[in-house]
Amino acid sequence: MRTITLKIDDSISDKFLWLLAHFSKDEVKIIEQSIYVSDDEYLRGIEGMVQSIQEGRSESIDQGLTLDELDW
């Protein structure tokens, strides 16, 4: 089974959900529904994120890490 994330225009949302309802639950499952927000709106909605970004901007570049130094 595959998972696909789509952004559906409000003008066809009801029609699209109607179409999906014609498949069995073994064929198509709606895992999550949400209203789309831009990356900027999403990040601003996380408590403390704006302050954290502002603090990070004031740090010296010497205190930063390169990608290969990160411990993923």
The first five atom37 places (N, CA, C, CB, O) and aatype in JSON, in Angstrom:
{
  "aatype": [12, 1, 16, 9, 16, 10, 11, 9, 3, 3, 15, 9, 15, 3, 11, 13, 10, 17, 10, 10, 0, 8, 13, 15, 11, 3, 6, 19, 11, 9, 9, 6, 5, 15, 9, 18, 19, 15, 3, 3, 6, 18, 10, 1, 7, 9, 6, 7, 12, 19, 5, 15, 9, 5, 6, 7, 1, 15, 6, 15, 9, 3, 5, 7, 10, 16, 10, 3, 6, 10, 3, 17],
  "atom_mask": [
    [1, 1, 1, 1, 1],
    [1, 1, 1, 1, 1],
    [1, 1, 1, 1, 1],
    [1, 1, 1, 1, 1],
    [1, 1, 1, 1, 1],
    [1, 1, 1, 1, 1],
    [1, 1, 1, 1, 1],
    [1, 1, 1, 1, 1],
    [1, 1, 1, 1, 1],
    [1, 1, 1, 1, 1],
    [1, 1, 1, 1, 1],
    [1, 1, 1, 1, 1],
    [1, 1, 1, 1, 1],
    [1, 1, 1, 1, 1],
    [1, 1, 1, 1, 1],
    [1, 1, 1, 1, 1],
    [1, 1, 1, 1, 1],
    [1, 1, 1, 1, 1],
    [1, 1, 1, 1, 1],
    [1, 1, 1, 1, 1],
    [1, 1, 1, 1, 1],
    [1, 1, 1, 1, 1],
    [1, 1, 1, 1, 1],
    [1, 1, 1, 1, 1],
    [1, 1, 1, 1, 1],
    [1, 1, 1, 1, 1],
    [1, 1, 1, 1, 1],
    [1, 1, 1, 1, 1],
    [1, 1, 1, 1, 1],
    [1, 1, 1, 1, 1],
    [1, 1, 1, 1, 1],
    [1, 1, 1, 1, 1],
    [1, 1, 1, 1, 1],
    [1, 1, 1, 1, 1],
    [1, 1, 1, 1, 1],
    [1, 1, 1, 1, 1],
    [1, 1, 1, 1, 1],
    [1, 1, 1, 1, 1],
    [1, 1, 1, 1, 1],
    [1, 1, 1, 1, 1],
    [1, 1, 1, 1, 1],
    [1, 1, 1, 1, 1],
    [1, 1, 1, 1, 1],
    [1, 1, 1, 1, 1],
    [1, 1, 1, 0, 1],
    [1, 1, 1, 1, 1],
    [1, 1, 1, 1, 1],
    [1, 1, 1, 0, 1],
    [1, 1, 1, 1, 1],
    [1, 1, 1, 1, 1],
    [1, 1, 1, 1, 1],
    [1, 1, 1, 1, 1],
    [1, 1, 1, 1, 1],
    [1, 1, 1, 1, 1],
    [1, 1, 1, 1, 1],
    [1, 1, 1, 0, 1],
    [1, 1, 1, 1, 1],
    [1, 1, 1, 1, 1],
    [1, 1, 1, 1, 1],
    [1, 1, 1, 1, 1],
    [1, 1, 1, 1, 1],
    [1, 1, 1, 1, 1],
    [1, 1, 1, 1, 1],
    [1, 1, 1, 0, 1],
    [1, 1, 1, 1, 1],
    [1, 1, 1, 1, 1],
    [1, 1, 1, 1, 1],
    [1, 1, 1, 1, 1],
    [1, 1, 1, 1, 1],
    [1, 1, 1, 1, 1],
    [1, 1, 1, 1, 1],
    [1, 1, 1, 1, 1]
  ],
  "atom_positions": [
    [[0.84, -1.17, 0.0], [0.0, 0.0, 0.0], [0.89, 1.24, 0.0], [-0.96, 0.0, 1.22], [1.97, 1.22, 0.58]],
    [[0.44, 2.31, -0.64], [1.19, 3.57, -0.71], [0.47, 4.66, 0.06], [1.4, 4.0, -2.18], [-0.75, 4.61, 0.23]],
    [[1.23, 5.64, 0.52], [0.66, 6.82, 1.15], [0.97, 8.01, 0.25], [1.22, 7.04, 2.6], [2.11, 8.22, -0.15]],
    [[-0.07, 8.79, -0.05], [0.09, 9.96, -0.92], [-0.47, 11.17, -0.18], [-0.63, 9.75, -2.3], [-1.57, 11.11, 0.37]],
    [[0.28, 12.26, -0.18], [-0.2, 13.5, 0.4], [-0.62, 14.42, -0.73], [0.89, 14.17, 1.3], [0.16, 14.69, -1.65]],
    [[-1.85, 14.89, -0.67], [-2.4, 15.76, -1.71], [-2.86, 17.07, -1.12], [-3.55, 15.06, -2.45], [-3.25, 17.13, 0.05]],
    [[-2.82, 18.12, -1.91], [-3.43, 19.39, -1.54], [-4.62, 19.55, -2.49], [-2.4, 20.62, -1.64], [-4.44, 19.71, -3.7]],
    [[-5.84, 19.49, -1.94], [-7.06, 19.52, -2.73], [-7.72, 20.89, -2.61], [-8.03, 18.41, -2.29], [-7.92, 21.39, -1.51]],
    [[-8.05, 21.49, -3.75], [-8.72, 22.78, -3.74], [-10.1, 22.64, -3.1], [-8.85, 23.35, -5.18], [-10.79, 21.64, -3.3]],
    [[-10.49, 23.65, -2.33], [-11.78, 23.61, -1.64], [-12.95, 23.41, -2.6], [-11.98, 24.88, -0.86], [-13.97, 22.82, -2.23]],
    [[-12.81, 23.9, -3.83], [-13.92, 23.82, -4.79], [-14.23, 22.39, -5.22], [-13.6, 24.66, -6.0], [-15.33, 22.12, -5.7]],
    [[-13.28, 21.46, -5.08], [-13.53, 20.07, -5.47], [-13.4, 19.09, -4.31], [-12.58, 19.67, -6.58], [-13.51, 17.88, -4.5]],
    [[-13.16, 19.59, -3.13], [-12.94, 18.73, -1.98], [-14.08, 17.74, -1.76], [-12.74, 19.56, -0.74], [-13.84, 16.55, -1.58]],
    [[-15.32, 18.23, -1.77], [-16.46, 17.35, -1.55], [-16.56, 16.27, -2.63], [-17.75, 18.15, -1.51], [-16.86, 15.12, -2.33]],
    [[-16.31, 16.65, -3.87], [-16.37, 15.69, -4.98], [-15.27, 14.64, -4.85], [-16.23, 16.41, -6.33], [-15.5, 13.46, -5.11]],
    [[-14.09, 15.09, -4.43], [-12.97, 14.16, -4.28], [-13.25, 13.15, -3.16], [-11.67, 14.92, -4.0], [-13.0, 11.96, -3.32]],
    [[-13.76, 13.65, -2.04], [-14.09, 12.75, -0.93], [-15.22, 11.8, -1.31], [-14.5, 13.56, 0.32], [-15.23, 10.64, -0.9]],
    [[-16.18, 12.28, -2.11], [-17.25, 11.42, -2.63], [-16.65, 10.27, -3.44], [-18.24, 12.23, -3.48], [-17.05, 9.12, -3.29]],
    [[-15.69, 10.61, -4.31], [-15.04, 9.59, -5.14], [-14.33, 8.56, -4.26], [-14.04, 10.24, -6.11], [-14.47, 7.35, -4.49]],
    [[-13.59, 9.01, -3.27], [-12.87, 8.09, -2.4], [-13.81, 7.17, -1.64], [-12.01, 8.87, -1.42], [-13.47, 6.02, -1.35]],
    [[-14.99, 7.67, -1.32], [-15.95, 6.87, -0.57], [-16.45, 5.66, -1.38], [-17.14, 7.74, -0.16], [-17.02, 4.74, -0.8]],
    [[-16.24, 5.66, -2.67], [-16.69, 4.56, -3.53], [-15.69, 3.4, -3.57], [-16.93, 5.07, -4.93], [-15.96, 2.38, -4.2]],
    [[-14.57, 3.54, -2.9], [-13.61, 2.45, -2.78], [-13.84, 1.76, -1.43], [-12.14, 2.96, -2.9], [-14.35, 2.37, -0.49]],
    [[-13.48, 0.49, -1.35], [-13.62, -0.2, -0.07], [-12.54, 0.3, 0.89], [-13.52, -1.75, -0.26], [-11.54, 0.88, 0.47]],
    [[-12.76, 0.08, 2.19], [-11.77, 0.52, 3.19], [-10.47, -0.26, 3.08], [-12.34, 0.38, 4.59], [-9.45, 0.17, 3.6]],
    [[-10.5, -1.41, 2.41], [-9.27, -2.17, 2.17], [-8.47, -1.56, 1.02], [-9.6, -3.63, 1.87], [-7.26, -1.78, 0.92]],
    [[-9.14, -0.82, 0.15], [-8.48, -0.22, -1.0], [-7.95, 1.19, -0.7], [-9.44, -0.15, -2.19], [-6.81, 1.51, -1.06]],
    [[-8.75, 2.01, -0.03], [-8.37, 3.4, 0.25], [-8.82, 3.74, 1.67], [-9.0, 4.38, -0.79], [-9.98, 3.54, 2.04]],
    [[-7.88, 4.26, 2.45], [-8.2, 4.73, 3.81], [-7.76, 6.18, 3.92], [-7.51, 3.84, 4.9], [-6.64, 6.52, 3.54]],
    [[-8.62, 7.02, 4.45], [-8.24, 8.4, 4.73], [-7.59, 8.39, 6.1], [-9.49, 9.39, 4.67], [-8.26, 8.17, 7.11]],
    [[-6.3, 8.62, 6.13], [-5.52, 8.56, 7.37], [-5.65, 9.85, 8.15], [-4.05, 8.25, 7.07], [-5.77, 9.84, 9.37]],
    [[-5.61, 10.97, 7.45], [-5.62, 12.26, 8.12], [-6.2, 13.3, 7.17], [-4.2, 12.67, 8.58], [-5.97, 13.24, 5.96]],
    [[-6.94, 14.23, 7.71], [-7.42, 15.38, 6.96], [-7.03, 16.64, 7.72], [-8.97, 15.32, 6.73], [-7.2, 16.7, 8.94]],
    [[-6.52, 17.61, 7.03], [-6.16, 18.87, 7.68], [-6.27, 20.0, 6.68], [-4.73, 18.8, 8.28], [-6.33, 19.77, 5.47]],
    [[-6.29, 21.2, 7.19], [-6.32, 22.38, 6.33], [-4.87, 22.76, 6.05], [-7.11, 23.57, 6.99], [-4.06, 22.86, 6.97]],
    [[-4.55, 22.98, 4.78], [-3.18, 23.31, 4.38], [-2.76, 24.67, 4.92], [-3.06, 23.3, 2.86], [-3.52, 25.64, 4.86]],
    [[-1.56, 24.71, 5.45], [-0.94, 25.98, 5.84], [0.46, 25.99, 5.24], [-0.89, 26.15, 7.41], [1.09, 24.95, 5.08]],
    [[0.94, 27.17, 4.9], [2.28, 27.29, 4.33], [3.32, 26.9, 5.38], [2.53, 28.73, 3.82], [3.03, 26.86, 6.58]],
    [[4.51, 26.62, 4.92], [5.6, 26.28, 5.85], [5.8, 27.4, 6.87], [6.92, 26.03, 5.07], [6.02, 27.14, 8.05]],
    [[5.72, 28.65, 6.4], [5.91, 29.79, 7.29], [4.83, 29.82, 8.37], [5.89, 31.1, 6.48], [5.15, 30.01, 9.55]],
    [[3.57, 29.64, 7.98], [2.48, 29.64, 8.96], [2.65, 28.49, 9.95], [1.12, 29.53, 8.26], [2.42, 28.65, 11.15]],
    [[3.05, 27.32, 9.44], [3.25, 26.16, 10.3], [4.32, 26.42, 11.35], [3.62, 24.93, 9.45], [4.11, 26.17, 12.54]],
    [[5.48, 26.93, 10.91], [6.58, 27.18, 11.84], [6.23, 28.26, 12.85], [7.83, 27.59, 11.07], [6.57, 28.15, 14.03]],
    [[5.55, 29.31, 12.4], [5.13, 30.37, 13.33], [4.12, 29.87, 14.36], [4.54, 31.54, 12.55], [3.99, 30.46, 15.43]],
    [[3.41, 28.78, 14.05], [2.42, 28.22, 14.96], [3.03, 27.36, 16.06], [0.0, 0.0, 0.0], [2.33, 27.01, 17.01]],
    [[4.3, 27.03, 15.96], [4.97, 26.23, 16.99], [5.47, 27.17, 18.07], [6.16, 25.39, 16.39], [6.24, 28.1, 17.81]],
    [[5.02, 26.92, 19.29], [5.38, 27.81, 20.4], [6.9, 27.93, 20.54], [4.75, 27.3, 21.71], [7.6, 26.92, 20.62]],
    [[7.38, 29.15, 20.58], [8.81, 29.41, 20.78], [9.65, 29.35, 19.52], [0.0, 0.0, 0.0], [10.84, 29.67, 19.57]],
    [[9.07, 28.96, 18.39], [9.86, 28.81, 17.16], [10.42, 30.15, 16.67], [9.02, 28.16, 16.06], [11.59, 30.23, 16.33]],
    [[9.6, 31.19, 16.64], [10.06, 32.48, 16.15], [11.19, 33.0, 17.02], [8.9, 33.5, 16.12], [12.21, 33.49, 16.52]],
    [[11.02, 32.9, 18.32], [12.07, 33.36, 19.24], [13.36, 32.55, 19.03], [11.61, 33.24, 20.71], [14.45, 33.12, 19.04]],
    [[13.23, 31.25, 18.84], [14.4, 30.4, 18.63], [15.15, 30.79, 17.36], [13.97, 28.94, 18.56], [16.38, 30.83, 17.35]],
    [[14.41, 31.07, 16.3], [15.04, 31.48, 15.04], [15.74, 32.82, 15.21], [14.0, 31.57, 13.9], [16.86, 33.01, 14.73]],
    [[15.09, 33.75, 15.9], [15.7, 35.07, 16.13], [16.97, 34.94, 16.96], [14.71, 36.01, 16.83], [17.96, 35.62, 16.68]],
    [[16.96, 34.08, 17.98], [18.16, 33.87, 18.78], [19.26, 33.22, 17.96], [17.83, 33.0, 20.0], [20.43, 33.57, 18.11]],
    [[18.89, 32.29, 17.1], [19.88, 31.63, 16.26], [20.55, 32.58, 15.29], [0.0, 0.0, 0.0], [21.73, 32.41, 14.97]],
    [[19.81, 33.57, 14.82], [20.39, 34.56, 13.89], [21.48, 35.38, 14.55], [19.3, 35.48, 13.37], [22.41, 35.83, 13.88]],
    [[21.38, 35.57, 15.86], [22.36, 36.41, 16.54], [23.61, 35.63, 16.97], [21.72, 37.06, 17.75], [24.58, 36.23, 17.42]],
    [[23.57, 34.3, 16.84], [24.74, 33.5, 17.24], [25.86, 33.63, 16.21], [24.36, 32.02, 17.4], [25.62, 33.85, 15.03]],
    [[27.06, 33.51, 16.69], [28.22, 33.54, 15.81], [28.23, 32.3, 14.92], [29.53, 33.63, 16.63], [27.88, 31.21, 15.37]],
    [[28.64, 32.47, 13.68], [28.73, 31.35, 12.75], [29.73, 30.3, 13.22], [29.12, 31.85, 11.35], [29.63, 29.13, 12.87]],
    [[30.69, 30.74, 14.04], [31.7, 29.81, 14.56], [31.1, 28.78, 15.53], [32.8, 30.59, 15.27], [31.69, 27.73, 15.74]],
    [[29.94, 29.08, 16.1], [29.29, 28.16, 17.03], [28.47, 27.1, 16.3], [28.41, 28.93, 18.0], [28.0, 26.15, 16.92]],
    [[28.29, 27.26, 15.0], [27.47, 26.33, 14.23], [28.21, 25.07, 13.85], [0.0, 0.0, 0.0], [29.42, 24.97, 14.02]],
    [[27.46, 24.09, 13.32], [28.02, 22.83, 12.85], [27.78, 22.69, 11.36], [27.41, 21.64, 13.62], [26.79, 23.2, 10.84]],
    [[28.65, 22.0, 10.69], [28.41, 21.67, 9.29], [27.55, 20.41, 9.26], [29.75, 21.48, 8.5], [27.43, 19.72, 10.27]],
    [[26.96, 20.11, 8.1], [26.07, 18.95, 7.99], [26.78, 17.64, 8.36], [25.51, 18.85, 6.58], [26.18, 16.77, 8.99]],
    [[28.05, 17.5, 7.98], [28.76, 16.26, 8.26], [29.14, 16.14, 9.75], [30.01, 16.17, 7.4], [29.54, 15.07, 10.2]],
    [[29.02, 17.23, 10.51], [29.29, 17.17, 11.94], [28.06, 16.81, 12.78], [29.85, 18.49, 12.4], [28.18, 16.52, 13.97]],
    [[26.89, 16.84, 12.15], [25.66, 16.53, 12.88], [25.57, 15.04, 13.17], [24.43, 16.98, 12.08], [25.95, 14.21, 12.33]],
    [[25.08, 14.71, 14.32], [24.92, 13.31, 14.72], [23.46, 12.92, 14.51], [25.34, 13.08, 16.21], [22.63, 13.08, 15.4]],
    [[23.16, 12.41, 13.32], [21.79, 12.04, 12.98], [21.5, 10.73, 13.62], [21.56, 11.97, 11.47], [20.39, 10.21, 13.47]]
  ]
}
